[in-house]
Amino acid sequence: MRIRPYSENLDFEYLKQWIGGEREHALWCANMIPYPVTQENLRDFLLHAAKEWANSAYMATEDDGTVIGFFCYSVNIKNNEGFLKLIIIDDRKRGAGYGKKMLKLALRYAFEITGVDLVRLNVFTENAGAIRCYENVGFSVRVVAENVFPYKGELWSRCSMAVSRHEET
C-alpha cells in the first residue's frame, strides 16, 4: 500500500462513492462538509482546512494504483502533534484490514517523516467499527465528550483518541 496526495480530478468520484448516505456522511465529517458531498464543497473545505490547520489530503492506494482510502493530516508544530481526520475506506474494502494498513502507513509518515511525538484523531462513539480499527493500530481513548453532536434527534458523543510514537503497533 502507498499514500499519495489527493488529486481532485482523479479521486473525487471514488471518495463520493464511499459515502453511503447521510448518516455515514455525518460520521465521516461531522457535517463540516455539506451533504451530499460535491466536488465544489469538498474543494472549499479542503482549501479552508489547508489555510486554517495546514491540512493536507491523501489517498491510500494498492501498489498497482487501485484507490483504497482517504484521510487528511496536519501537524501542530507548537506541541509537535499530528492530527488525522476525514478518514474513510472504500466501503467494499471495509473489514478486510485495509483501514488498519492505511492507518499504519499514515502513522509511519507522521512519526518518521513529519517527526511528531503523538497523533490524535476524533471519532464518534457510534462508529464502533472505526474505533476498533483505530485501537488495532495503537490508538487509545483519551477523552470522551458526551452528547456533543446532534444528528436527527440523537446526540452523539465524540471520542478523542491518540497514539504516541512509542505506542504504535
C-alpha positions in Angstrom: 0.0 0.0 0.0 1.1 3.6 -0.7 -0.1 7.1 0.1 -0.1 10.0 -2.3 -1.6 13.5 -2.4 -5.3 13.7 -3.1 -6.0 14.8 -6.7 -9.5 16.2 -7.1 -9.7 15.3 -10.8 -8.5 11.7 -10.2 -10.0 10.9 -6.8 -13.2 12.8 -6.1 -15.5 10.2 -7.7 -14.0 7.4 -5.6 -14.5 9.3 -2.4 -18.0 10.3 -3.3 -19.0 6.7 -3.8 -17.7 5.6 -0.4 -20.1 7.8 1.5 -23.2 5.6 1.7 -25.7 8.1 2.9 -26.4 11.0 5.2 -25.6 9.2 8.4 -22.3 7.8 7.1 -21.5 11.3 5.8 -22.1 12.8 9.3 -20.0 10.0 10.9 -17.2 10.8 8.4 -17.0 14.6 8.6 -19.3 15.8 11.4 -21.2 17.7 8.7 -18.3 20.1 8.3 -18.8 19.5 4.6 -22.4 19.9 3.4 -24.4 16.8 2.5 -24.3 15.5 -0.2 -20.6 16.0 -0.8 -19.9 17.7 -4.1 -16.6 18.4 -5.8 -17.0 22.1 -5.0 -17.9 21.8 -1.3 -15.1 19.3 -0.7 -12.7 21.6 -2.5 -13.9 24.6 -0.5 -13.5 22.6 2.8 -10.0 21.3 1.9 -8.8 24.8 0.9 -10.2 26.2 4.2 -8.6 23.3 6.2 -5.3 23.8 4.5 -5.3 27.5 5.4 -6.7 27.1 9.0 -5.0 23.9 10.1 -2.3 23.2 7.5 -4.3 20.1 6.5 -3.1 18.0 3.5 -5.3 15.4 1.9 -4.1 12.0 0.9 -5.2 8.9 -0.9 -4.2 5.3 0.0 -3.7 3.0 -2.9 -2.7 -0.5 -3.6 0.8 -0.9 -5.2 -1.0 -1.1 -8.6 -2.7 2.3 -8.1 -6.1 1.0 -7.1 -7.6 3.6 -4.8 -8.4 2.3 -1.3 -8.9 5.2 1.1 -8.7 8.9 2.0 -7.6 10.9 5.0 -6.4 14.4 5.9 -3.4 15.0 8.1 -2.0 18.1 9.8 0.9 18.9 12.2 0.6 21.3 15.1 4.3 22.5 15.4 3.7 24.2 18.7 3.0 20.9 20.5 4.6 18.5 17.9 1.4 16.6 17.4 -0.2 15.3 14.3 -3.9 15.1 13.7 -5.8 12.7 11.3 -9.3 13.5 10.1 -11.8 12.6 7.4 -10.6 9.0 7.4 -12.6 6.8 5.0 -12.0 3.5 3.3 -13.7 2.2 0.1 -16.9 0.6 1.5 -16.2 -2.6 -0.4 -12.8 -3.0 1.4 -14.0 -2.4 5.0 -13.5 -5.2 7.5 -10.6 -6.7 5.4 -7.7 -4.9 7.1 -7.3 -2.1 4.6 -8.1 0.6 7.1 -5.5 -0.8 9.5 -2.9 -0.9 6.8 -3.7 2.7 5.7 -3.5 3.9 9.3 -0.2 2.2 9.9 1.2 3.9 6.8 -0.2 7.2 7.9 1.4 6.8 11.3 4.7 5.8 9.8 4.5 9.0 7.7 3.5 11.1 10.8 6.3 9.7 13.1 9.1 9.2 10.6 8.6 12.0 8.1 6.9 14.7 10.0 8.6 13.8 13.3 5.6 14.2 15.6 5.6 12.6 19.1 1.8 12.0 19.2 -1.0 11.6 16.6 -4.6 12.4 17.5 -8.0 11.8 15.9 -11.6 12.2 16.8 -14.4 9.7 16.2 -18.0 9.4 17.2 -18.7 6.6 19.7 -21.5 5.5 17.3 -18.8 4.5 14.9 -17.7 1.3 16.7 -16.0 -0.3 13.6 -13.7 2.7 13.2 -12.9 2.7 16.9 -11.9 -1.0 16.7 -9.7 -0.2 13.7 -8.0 2.7 15.5 -7.4 0.6 18.6 -5.9 -2.2 16.5 -3.2 0.2 15.3 -2.4 1.5 18.8 -4.8 4.4 19.4 -6.4 4.6 22.8 -9.3 6.7 24.1 -8.0 9.8 25.9 -11.3 11.7 26.4 -15.0 11.2 25.6 -17.1 14.3 25.2 -20.6 13.2 25.9 -23.6 14.2 23.7 -21.8 16.9 21.7 -23.1 16.3 18.2 -26.8 16.4 17.3 -27.9 14.2 14.5 -31.6 13.8 13.6 -32.9 13.7 17.2 -29.8 11.8 18.5 -26.9 13.2 20.5 -23.6 11.6 19.6 -20.5 11.5 21.8 -17.1 12.3 20.5 -14.1 10.2 21.4 -10.6 11.8 21.3 -8.0 9.1 20.6 -4.3 9.3 20.4 -1.2 7.2 19.9 2.4 8.2 20.7 5.5 7.3 18.8 6.2 4.5 21.3 2.6 3.1 21.4 2.0 2.3 17.8 1.7 -1.4 16.8 
